[in-house]
Amino acid sequence: AVGFTGSRQGGRALFDLAMQRPQPIPVFAEMSSINPVVILPKALARRGQRIAQELVSSFTLGCGQFCTKPGVIVALRGAAFDRLTETMSALVNAA
Protein backbone atom coordinates (compact mmCIF):
# COMPACT_ATOMS: atom_id res chain seq x y z
CA ALA A 1 0.00 0.00 0.00
CA VAL A 2 0.97 3.64 -0.41
CA GLY A 3 0.38 6.45 2.08
CA PHE A 4 0.52 10.01 0.77
CA THR A 5 -0.16 13.50 2.07
CA GLY A 6 0.16 16.41 -0.32
CA SER A 7 -1.16 17.93 -3.49
CA ARG A 8 -4.04 16.52 -5.49
CA GLN A 9 -1.83 16.33 -8.57
CA GLY A 10 0.85 14.29 -6.79
CA GLY A 11 -1.64 12.00 -5.07
CA ARG A 12 -3.57 11.44 -8.27
CA ALA A 13 -0.35 10.53 -10.12
CA LEU A 14 0.48 7.94 -7.44
CA PHE A 15 -3.04 6.55 -7.53
CA ASP A 16 -3.02 6.26 -11.33
CA LEU A 17 0.34 4.45 -11.27
CA ALA A 18 -0.84 2.07 -8.55
CA MET A 19 -4.00 1.23 -10.50
CA GLN A 20 -2.04 0.54 -13.72
CA ARG A 21 -0.08 -2.26 -12.08
CA PRO A 22 -1.01 -5.84 -13.07
CA GLN A 23 -2.01 -6.28 -9.43
CA PRO A 24 -3.19 -2.83 -8.21
CA ILE A 25 -2.19 -1.71 -4.73
CA PRO A 26 -4.22 0.49 -2.37
CA VAL A 27 -3.39 4.19 -2.12
CA PHE A 28 -4.38 6.05 1.03
CA ALA A 29 -4.14 9.75 0.22
CA GLU A 30 -4.98 13.00 1.97
CA MET A 31 -4.88 15.52 -0.84
CA SER A 32 -5.32 19.28 -0.93
CA SER A 33 -7.09 19.64 2.38
CA ILE A 34 -7.36 23.14 3.77
CA ASN A 35 -8.48 22.17 7.30
CA PRO A 36 -10.55 25.26 8.12
CA VAL A 37 -10.59 26.58 11.68
CA VAL A 38 -13.59 28.64 12.81
CA ILE A 39 -12.99 30.91 15.81
CA LEU A 40 -16.17 32.08 17.49
CA PRO A 41 -16.33 35.66 18.83
CA LYS A 42 -16.48 34.79 22.55
CA ALA A 43 -13.59 32.34 22.24
CA LEU A 44 -11.55 34.96 20.41
CA ALA A 45 -12.31 37.60 23.04
CA ARG A 46 -11.57 35.31 25.99
CA ARG A 47 -8.65 33.22 24.68
CA GLY A 48 -7.25 35.08 21.68
CA GLN A 49 -3.63 34.99 22.83
CA ARG A 50 -3.76 31.28 23.58
CA ILE A 51 -5.55 30.53 20.30
CA ALA A 52 -2.85 32.45 18.41
CA GLN A 53 -0.11 30.44 20.11
CA GLU A 54 -1.87 27.14 19.44
CA LEU A 55 -2.54 27.96 15.78
CA VAL A 56 1.07 28.96 15.14
CA SER A 57 2.31 25.84 16.94
CA SER A 58 -0.03 23.75 14.83
CA PHE A 59 1.04 25.05 11.43
CA THR A 60 4.74 25.29 12.19
CA LEU A 61 4.89 21.76 13.65
CA GLY A 62 7.17 19.69 11.42
CA CYS A 63 7.74 22.74 9.19
CA GLY A 64 4.07 22.62 8.19
CA GLN A 65 4.23 19.06 6.87
CA PHE A 66 1.45 17.63 9.02
CA CYS A 67 -1.88 17.02 7.31
CA THR A 68 -3.72 18.35 10.37
CA LYS A 69 -2.29 21.87 10.13
CA PRO A 70 -4.90 24.61 9.70
CA GLY A 71 -5.04 26.15 6.25
CA VAL A 72 -7.83 28.70 6.61
CA ILE A 73 -8.85 30.66 9.69
CA VAL A 74 -12.40 32.04 9.76
CA ALA A 75 -13.33 34.71 12.30
CA LEU A 76 -15.25 37.97 12.47
CA ARG A 77 -13.26 41.10 11.79
CA GLY A 78 -12.71 43.45 14.67
CA ALA A 79 -10.27 44.44 17.38
CA ALA A 80 -9.96 40.90 18.78
CA PHE A 81 -9.20 39.51 15.32
CA ASP A 82 -6.64 42.25 14.72
CA ARG A 83 -4.91 41.29 17.98
CA LEU A 84 -4.97 37.63 16.93
CA THR A 85 -3.31 38.34 13.58
CA GLU A 86 -0.73 40.66 15.14
CA THR A 87 0.16 38.04 17.75
CA MET A 88 0.33 35.28 15.14
CA SER A 89 2.55 37.41 12.92
CA ALA A 90 4.96 38.09 15.78
CA LEU A 91 5.05 34.40 16.73
CA VAL A 92 5.68 33.30 13.14
CA ASN A 93 8.48 35.84 12.76
CA ALA A 94 10.02 34.61 16.01
CA ALA A 95 9.81 30.99 14.83
N, CA, C and O atoms as a GROMACS GRO file, in nm:
protein
  380
    1ALA      N    1   0.084  -0.119   0.000
    1ALA     CA    2   0.000   0.000   0.000
    1ALA      C    3   0.088   0.124   0.000
    1ALA      O    4   0.207   0.119   0.032
    2VAL      N    5   0.028   0.236  -0.037
    2VAL     CA    6   0.097   0.364  -0.041
    2VAL      C    7   0.022   0.462   0.048
    2VAL      O    8  -0.101   0.469   0.043
    3GLY      N    9   0.095   0.536   0.130
    3GLY     CA   10   0.038   0.645   0.208
    3GLY      C   11   0.094   0.776   0.156
    3GLY      O   12   0.214   0.787   0.134
    4PHE      N   13   0.008   0.875   0.135
    4PHE     CA   14   0.052   1.001   0.076
    4PHE      C   15  -0.025   1.116   0.136
    4PHE      O   16  -0.147   1.108   0.154
    5THR      N   17   0.045   1.223   0.167
    5THR     CA   18  -0.016   1.350   0.207
    5THR      C   19   0.046   1.457   0.120
    5THR      O   20   0.168   1.471   0.116
    6GLY      N   21  -0.037   1.534   0.052
    6GLY     CA   22   0.016   1.641  -0.032
    6GLY      C   23  -0.084   1.689  -0.134
    6GLY      O   24  -0.205   1.688  -0.111
    7SER      N   25  -0.033   1.732  -0.246
    7SER     CA   26  -0.116   1.793  -0.349
    7SER      C   27  -0.206   1.690  -0.417
    7SER      O   28  -0.178   1.570  -0.416
    8ARG      N   29  -0.314   1.740  -0.474
    8ARG     CA   30  -0.404   1.652  -0.549
    8ARG      C   31  -0.332   1.595  -0.671
    8ARG      O   32  -0.347   1.477  -0.703
    9GLN      N   33  -0.254   1.677  -0.738
    9GLN     CA   34  -0.183   1.634  -0.857
    9GLN      C   35  -0.086   1.519  -0.824
    9GLN      O   36  -0.083   1.418  -0.896
   10GLY      N   37  -0.009   1.534  -0.718
   10GLY     CA   38   0.085   1.429  -0.679
   10GLY      C   39   0.014   1.302  -0.635
   10GLY      O   40   0.054   1.192  -0.674
   11GLY      N   41  -0.089   1.316  -0.554
   11GLY     CA   42  -0.164   1.200  -0.507
   11GLY      C   43  -0.234   1.127  -0.620
   11GLY      O   44  -0.237   1.004  -0.624
   12ARG      N   45  -0.289   1.204  -0.713
   12ARG     CA   46  -0.357   1.144  -0.827
   12ARG      C   47  -0.258   1.066  -0.915
   12ARG      O   48  -0.289   0.959  -0.965
   13ALA      N   49  -0.138   1.122  -0.932
   13ALA     CA   50  -0.035   1.053  -1.012
   13ALA      C   51   0.002   0.919  -0.947
   13ALA      O   52   0.017   0.818  -1.015
   14LEU      N   53   0.018   0.919  -0.814
   14LEU     CA   54   0.048   0.794  -0.744
   14LEU      C   55  -0.066   0.694  -0.757
   14LEU      O   56  -0.044   0.576  -0.782
   15PHE      N   57  -0.188   0.743  -0.741
   15PHE     CA   58  -0.304   0.655  -0.753
   15PHE      C   59  -0.312   0.593  -0.892
   15PHE      O   60  -0.332   0.472  -0.906
   16ASP      N   61  -0.296   0.677  -0.996
   16ASP     CA   62  -0.302   0.626  -1.133
   16ASP      C   63  -0.195   0.521  -1.159
   16ASP      O   64  -0.223   0.418  -1.222
   17LEU      N   65  -0.073   0.544  -1.111
   17LEU     CA   66   0.034   0.445  -1.127
   17LEU      C   67   0.001   0.314  -1.055
   17LEU      O   68   0.022   0.206  -1.108
   18ALA      N   69  -0.051   0.326  -0.934
   18ALA     CA   70  -0.084   0.207  -0.855
   18ALA      C   71  -0.195   0.126  -0.922
   18ALA      O   72  -0.193   0.003  -0.915
   19MET      N   73  -0.290   0.192  -0.986
   19MET     CA   74  -0.400   0.123  -1.050
   19MET      C   75  -0.359   0.060  -1.184
   19MET      O   76  -0.426  -0.032  -1.232
   20GLN      N   77  -0.250   0.108  -1.244
   20GLN     CA   78  -0.204   0.054  -1.372
   20GLN      C   79  -0.122  -0.074  -1.355
   20GLN      O   80  -0.093  -0.142  -1.453
   21ARG      N   81  -0.086  -0.105  -1.233
   21ARG     CA   82  -0.008  -0.226  -1.208
   21ARG      C   83  -0.092  -0.349  -1.242
   21ARG      O   84  -0.214  -0.345  -1.232
   22PRO      N   85  -0.026  -0.460  -1.281
   22PRO     CA   86  -0.101  -0.584  -1.307
   22PRO      C   87  -0.184  -0.626  -1.185
   22PRO      O   88  -0.296  -0.676  -1.199
   23GLN      N   89  -0.127  -0.605  -1.067
   23GLN     CA   90  -0.201  -0.628  -0.943
   23GLN      C   91  -0.204  -0.494  -0.868
   23GLN      O   92  -0.110  -0.462  -0.796
   24PRO      N   93  -0.313  -0.416  -0.885
   24PRO     CA   94  -0.319  -0.283  -0.821
   24PRO      C   95  -0.298  -0.289  -0.670
   24PRO      O   96  -0.333  -0.387  -0.604
   25ILE      N   97  -0.240  -0.181  -0.617
   25ILE     CA   98  -0.219  -0.171  -0.473
   25ILE      C   99  -0.300  -0.053  -0.420
   25ILE      O  100  -0.322   0.044  -0.492
   26PRO      N  101  -0.343  -0.060  -0.294
   26PRO     CA  102  -0.422   0.049  -0.238
   26PRO      C  103  -0.338   0.175  -0.217
   26PRO      O  104  -0.220   0.168  -0.184
   27VAL      N  105  -0.401   0.289  -0.238
   27VAL     CA  106  -0.339   0.419  -0.212
   27VAL      C  107  -0.427   0.493  -0.111
   27VAL      O  108  -0.545   0.516  -0.136
   28PHE      N  109  -0.368   0.529   0.001
   28PHE     CA  110  -0.438   0.605   0.104
   28PHE      C  111  -0.382   0.747   0.097
   28PHE      O  112  -0.267   0.772   0.134
   29ALA      N  113  -0.464   0.841   0.048
   29ALA     CA  114  -0.414   0.975   0.022
   29ALA      C  115  -0.500   1.081   0.088
   29ALA      O  116  -0.623   1.074   0.088
   30GLU      N  117  -0.433   1.179   0.146
   30GLU     CA  118  -0.498   1.300   0.197
   30GLU      C  119  -0.446   1.410   0.106
   30GLU      O  120  -0.329   1.448   0.114
   31MET      N  121  -0.534   1.461   0.020
   31MET     CA  122  -0.488   1.552  -0.084
   31MET      C  123  -0.561   1.687  -0.077
   31MET      O  124  -0.684   1.693  -0.072
   32SER      N  125  -0.483   1.791  -0.077
   32SER     CA  126  -0.532   1.928  -0.093
   32SER      C  127  -0.629   1.975   0.014
   32SER      O  128  -0.712   2.062  -0.013
   33SER      N  129  -0.620   1.921   0.131
   33SER     CA  130  -0.709   1.964   0.238
   33SER      C  131  -0.669   2.102   0.288
   33SER      O  132  -0.550   2.135   0.295
   34ILE      N  133  -0.768   2.182   0.323
   34ILE     CA  134  -0.736   2.314   0.377
   34ILE      C  135  -0.760   2.322   0.527
   34ILE      O  136  -0.719   2.419   0.590
   35ASN      N  137  -0.825   2.223   0.585
   35ASN     CA  138  -0.848   2.218   0.730
   35ASN      C  139  -0.889   2.353   0.788
   35ASN      O  140  -0.811   2.417   0.857
   36PRO      N  141  -1.010   2.395   0.759
   36PRO     CA  142  -1.055   2.526   0.812
   36PRO      C  143  -1.071   2.524   0.964
   36PRO      O  144  -1.111   2.424   1.022
   37VAL      N  145  -1.039   2.638   1.025
   37VAL     CA  146  -1.059   2.658   1.168
   37VAL      C  147  -1.153   2.777   1.183
   37VAL      O  148  -1.126   2.885   1.130
   38VAL      N  149  -1.263   2.757   1.256
   38VAL     CA  150  -1.359   2.864   1.280
   38VAL      C  151  -1.342   2.908   1.425
   38VAL      O  152  -1.352   2.826   1.517
   39ILE      N  153  -1.316   3.038   1.445
   39ILE     CA  154  -1.299   3.091   1.581
   39ILE      C  155  -1.422   3.176   1.612
   39ILE      O  156  -1.446   3.277   1.546
   40LEU      N  157  -1.497   3.135   1.711
   40LEU     CA  158  -1.617   3.208   1.749
   40LEU      C  159  -1.582   3.333   1.828
   40LEU      O  160  -1.479   3.335   1.897
   41PRO      N  161  -1.665   3.436   1.820
   41PRO     CA  162  -1.633   3.566   1.883
   41PRO      C  163  -1.599   3.560   2.032
   41PRO      O  164  -1.503   3.623   2.075
   42LYS      N  165  -1.677   3.485   2.110
   42LYS     CA  166  -1.648   3.480   2.255
   42LYS      C  167  -1.516   3.409   2.283
   42LYS      O  168  -1.442   3.450   2.372
   43ALA      N  169  -1.487   3.304   2.207
   43ALA     CA  170  -1.359   3.234   2.224
   43ALA      C  171  -1.244   3.327   2.190
   43ALA      O  172  -1.142   3.330   2.259
   44LEU      N  173  -1.260   3.403   2.083
   44LEU     CA  174  -1.155   3.496   2.041
   44LEU      C  175  -1.133   3.604   2.146
   44LEU      O  176  -1.019   3.640   2.176
   45ALA      N  177  -1.241   3.655   2.202
   45ALA     CA  178  -1.231   3.760   2.304
   45ALA      C  179  -1.168   3.707   2.433
   45ALA      O  180  -1.088   3.775   2.496
   46ARG      N  181  -1.204   3.587   2.471
   46ARG     CA  182  -1.157   3.531   2.599
   46ARG      C  183  -1.019   3.467   2.591
   46ARG      O  184  -0.941   3.475   2.686
   47ARG      N  185  -0.988   3.402   2.477
   47ARG     CA  186  -0.865   3.322   2.468
   47ARG      C  187  -0.783   3.353   2.344
   47ARG      O  188  -0.710   3.267   2.296
   48GLY      N  189  -0.793   3.473   2.293
   48GLY     CA  190  -0.725   3.508   2.168
   48GLY      C  191  -0.576   3.482   2.168
   48GLY      O  192  -0.522   3.428   2.071
   49GLN      N  193  -0.508   3.520   2.275
   49GLN     CA  194  -0.363   3.499   2.283
   49GLN      C  195  -0.329   3.351   2.278
   49GLN      O  196  -0.238   3.309   2.205
   50ARG      N  197  -0.402   3.272   2.354
   50ARG     CA  198  -0.376   3.128   2.358
   50ARG      C  199  -0.409   3.063   2.223
   50ARG      O  200  -0.335   2.976   2.176
   51ILE      N  201  -0.518   3.106   2.161
   51ILE     CA  202  -0.555   3.053   2.030
   51ILE      C  203  -0.445   3.085   1.928
   51ILE      O  204  -0.409   3.000   1.846
   52ALA      N  205  -0.393   3.206   1.933
   52ALA     CA  206  -0.285   3.246   1.841
   52ALA      C  207  -0.164   3.154   1.859
   52ALA      O  208  -0.107   3.106   1.761
   53GLN      N  209  -0.126   3.130   1.983
   53GLN     CA  210  -0.011   3.044   2.011
   53GLN      C  211  -0.036   2.901   1.962
   53GLN      O  212   0.053   2.839   1.903
   54GLU      N  213  -0.156   2.850   1.985
   54GLU     CA  214  -0.188   2.714   1.944
   54GLU      C  215  -0.193   2.700   1.792
   54GLU      O  216  -0.147   2.600   1.737
   55LEU      N  217  -0.249   2.800   1.724
   55LEU     CA  218  -0.254   2.796   1.578
   55LEU      C  219  -0.114   2.798   1.518
   55LEU      O  220  -0.082   2.718   1.429
   56VAL      N  221  -0.030   2.888   1.567
   56VAL     CA  222   0.107   2.896   1.514
   56VAL      C  223   0.182   2.766   1.543
   56VAL      O  224   0.254   2.716   1.457
   57SER      N  225   0.167   2.712   1.662
   57SER     CA  226   0.231   2.584   1.694
   57SER      C  227   0.182   2.474   1.601
   57SER      O  228   0.259   2.388   1.559
   58SER      N  229   0.054   2.478   1.569
   58SER     CA  230  -0.003   2.375   1.483
   58SER      C  231   0.050   2.382   1.341
   58SER      O  232   0.084   2.278   1.283
   59PHE      N  233   0.060   2.501   1.283
   59PHE     CA  234   0.104   2.505   1.143
   59PHE      C  235   0.254   2.517   1.124
   59PHE      O  236   0.302   2.511   1.011
   60THR      N  237   0.329   2.534   1.232
   60THR     CA  238   0.474   2.529   1.219
   60THR      C  239   0.530   2.393   1.261
   60THR      O  240   0.647   2.365   1.236
   61LEU      N  241   0.448   2.309   1.323
   61LEU     CA  242   0.489   2.176   1.365
   61LEU      C  243   0.541   2.099   1.244
   61LEU      O  244   0.472   2.089   1.142
   62GLY      N  245   0.660   2.045   1.253
   62GLY     CA  246   0.717   1.969   1.142
   62GLY      C  247   0.731   2.053   1.016
   62GLY      O  248   0.718   2.001   0.905
   63CYS      N  249   0.759   2.181   1.033
   63CYS     CA  250   0.774   2.274   0.919
   63CYS      C  251   0.649   2.277   0.832
   63CYS      O  252   0.658   2.299   0.711
   64GLY      N  253   0.532   2.255   0.892
   64GLY     CA  254   0.407   2.262   0.819
   64GLY      C  255   0.373   2.137   0.740
   64GLY      O  256   0.285   2.141   0.654
   65GLN      N  257   0.442   2.027   0.767
   65GLN     CA  258   0.423   1.906   0.687
   65GLN      C  259   0.322   1.808   0.746
   65GLN      O  260   0.312   1.694   0.700
   66PHE      N  261   0.246   1.850   0.845
   66PHE     CA  262   0.145   1.763   0.903
   66PHE      C  263   0.011   1.790   0.836
   66PHE      O  264  -0.025   1.906   0.814
   67CYS      N  265  -0.062   1.685   0.803
   67CYS     CA  266  -0.188   1.702   0.731
   67CYS      C  267  -0.296   1.765   0.818
   67CYS      O  268  -0.401   1.803   0.767
   68THR      N  269  -0.272   1.777   0.948
   68THR     CA  270  -0.372   1.835   1.037
   68THR      C  271  -0.352   1.986   1.057
   68THR      O  272  -0.429   2.048   1.130
   69LYS      N  273  -0.253   2.043   0.993
   69LYS     CA  274  -0.229   2.187   1.013
   69LYS      C  275  -0.345   2.269   0.956
   69LYS      O  276  -0.401   2.233   0.852
   70PRO      N  277  -0.382   2.378   1.023
   70PRO     CA  278  -0.490   2.461   0.970
   70PRO      C  279  -0.445   2.534   0.845
   70PRO      O  280  -0.330   2.579   0.836
   71GLY      N  281  -0.535   2.546   0.749
   71GLY     CA  282  -0.504   2.616   0.624
   71GLY      C  283  -0.582   2.743   0.607
   71GLY      O  284  -0.539   2.834   0.536
   72VAL      N  285  -0.698   2.752   0.671
   72VAL     CA  286  -0.783   2.870   0.661
   72VAL      C  287  -0.838   2.900   0.800
   72VAL      O  288  -0.887   2.810   0.869
   73ILE      N  289  -0.830   3.025   0.840
   73ILE     CA  290  -0.885   3.066   0.969
   73ILE      C  291  -1.003   3.159   0.941
   73ILE      O  292  -0.989   3.258   0.869
   74VAL      N  293  -1.118   3.126   0.997
   74VAL     CA  294  -1.240   3.204   0.976
   74VAL      C  295  -1.280   3.266   1.109
   74VAL      O  296  -1.300   3.196   1.208
   75ALA      N  297  -1.291   3.399   1.110
   75ALA     CA  298  -1.333   3.471   1.230
   75ALA      C  299  -1.392   3.605   1.187
   75ALA      O  300  -1.368   3.651   1.076
   76LEU      N  301  -1.469   3.666   1.276
   76LEU     CA  302  -1.525   3.797   1.247
   76LEU      C  303  -1.419   3.905   1.262
   76LEU      O  304  -1.338   3.902   1.355
   77ARG      N  305  -1.420   3.998   1.170
   77ARG     CA  306  -1.326   4.110   1.179
   77ARG      C  307  -1.358   4.196   1.300
   77ARG      O  308  -1.473   4.206   1.343
   78GLY      N  309  -1.254   4.258   1.352
   78GLY     CA  310  -1.271   4.345   1.467
   78GLY      C  311  -1.142   4.354   1.545
   78GLY      O  312  -1.039   4.300   1.503
   79ALA      N  313  -1.147   4.422   1.657
   79ALA     CA  314  -1.027   4.444   1.738
   79ALA      C  315  -0.965   4.313   1.786
   79ALA      O  316  -0.843   4.297   1.785
   80ALA      N  317  -1.049   4.219   1.828
   80ALA     CA  318  -0.996   4.090   1.878
   80ALA      C  319  -0.927   4.013   1.766
   80ALA      O  320  -0.823   3.951   1.789
   81PHE      N  321  -0.982   4.018   1.646
   81PHE     CA  322  -0.920   3.951   1.532
   81PHE      C  323  -0.789   4.020   1.494
   81PHE      O  324  -0.691   3.954   1.460
   82ASP      N  325  -0.788   4.152   1.500
   82ASP     CA  326  -0.664   4.225   1.472
   82ASP      C  327  -0.553   4.185   1.570
   82ASP      O  328  -0.438   4.166   1.530
   83ARG      N  329  -0.589   4.172   1.698
   83ARG     CA  330  -0.491   4.129   1.798
   83ARG      C  331  -0.442   3.988   1.768
   83ARG      O  332  -0.323   3.958   1.782
   84LEU      N  333  -0.534   3.900   1.727
   84LEU     CA  334  -0.497   3.763   1.693
   84LEU      C  335  -0.395   3.762   1.580
   84LEU      O  336  -0.292   3.695   1.589
   85THR      N  337  -0.423   3.835   1.473
   85THR     CA  338  -0.331   3.834   1.358
   85THR      C  339  -0.198   3.898   1.391
   85THR      O  340  -0.094   3.853   1.343
   86GLU      N  341  -0.199   4.002   1.473
   86GLU     CA  342  -0.073   4.066   1.514
   86GLU      C  343   0.011   3.969   1.599
   86GLU      O  344   0.132   3.958   1.580
   87THR      N  345  -0.055   3.900   1.691
   87THR     CA  346   0.016   3.803   1.775
   87THR      C  347   0.070   3.689   1.691
   87THR      O  348   0.184   3.648   1.709
   88MET      N  349  -0.012   3.638   1.600
   88MET     CA  350   0.033   3.528   1.514
   88MET      C  351   0.152   3.572   1.428
   88MET      O  352   0.248   3.497   1.411
   89SER      N  353   0.145   3.690   1.376
   89SER     CA  354   0.255   3.741   1.292
   89SER      C  355   0.385   3.748   1.372
   89SER      O  356   0.490   3.706   1.324
   90ALA      N  357   0.376   3.799   1.494
   90ALA     CA  358   0.496   3.808   1.578
   90ALA      C  359   0.550   3.670   1.611
   90ALA      O  360   0.672   3.648   1.610
   91LEU      N  361   0.461   3.576   1.641
   91LEU     CA  362   0.505   3.440   1.673
   91LEU      C  363   0.568   3.370   1.552
   91LEU      O  364   0.667   3.298   1.566
   92VAL      N  365   0.511   3.391   1.436
   92VAL     CA  366   0.568   3.330   1.314
   92VAL      C  367   0.705   3.389   1.287
   92VAL      O  368   0.799   3.316   1.254
   93ASN      N  369   0.718   3.520   1.299
   93ASN     CA  370   0.848   3.584   1.276
   93ASN      C  371   0.951   3.534   1.376
   93ASN      O  372   1.068   3.515   1.341
   94ALA      N  373   0.909   3.511   1.500
   94ALA     CA  374   1.002   3.461   1.601
   94ALA      C  375   1.041   3.315   1.574
   94ALA      O  376   1.152   3.272   1.608
   95ALA      N  377   0.952   3.240   1.512
   95ALA     CA  378   0.981   3.099   1.483
   95ALA      C  379   1.083   3.089   1.372
   95ALA      O  380   1.121   2.979   1.332
   0.00000   0.00000   0.00000
